[in-house]
């Protein structure tokens, strides 16, 4: 299996399309990191067709204010949920990265993170 650990893997569409098409020719499964704020159905289809078996993406916090203002993760709940839905649709397994217990958060914020993960 080929493992790409770069959360900007899908940001440059031309580059990642070229790389995934080359990986497909090797007939090797692969795993990559993605960003929900850059992920589209076209991306999900490309990943599936070229042998991607799983992805990792970070949401960090279920509280959108903490995610955007404090962690500089400019993605909406809609983008996060849409990403998970597309991955389910194309049969690509996923792993989510989160942060809980941060010094500036509350237990309620952590429950929001848990709740969002359960939706996914």
Phi, psi and omega in degrees: 000141176263136183236118177256114179253078181209111185288357174257017184308317184263003184292314177271096189300319181297314181296311185291327176296317178298314181296314182292326175294324177292320178298319180302323179293335178281347182057045177241136175290158178215162177234142177215167174262144180229167174242129181298329182281359177235004189267133180232171176296324176301321178295314180301316179296316178300314180299312181299313184294338183256008172099013177291126181260333182199159178223163172237138170218154182252135169247339177066305182217145174279350177269113186297328179293316177296316181301313185279309189279322185261326183256357178057036176257096187275067177223146182268163174301321179301314180297320180295311181294319178299319178301311180298319179298318179294320179296318175299314182303320183263007175069032178257122179290154179217157178235137183246136176257135183225162172236126175231157178072024177293149184303333184257014180245169179247170176297328177296321176298319179294323175295325176298322178295315177299316180298315178297319178298321179295325177296326184283000000 
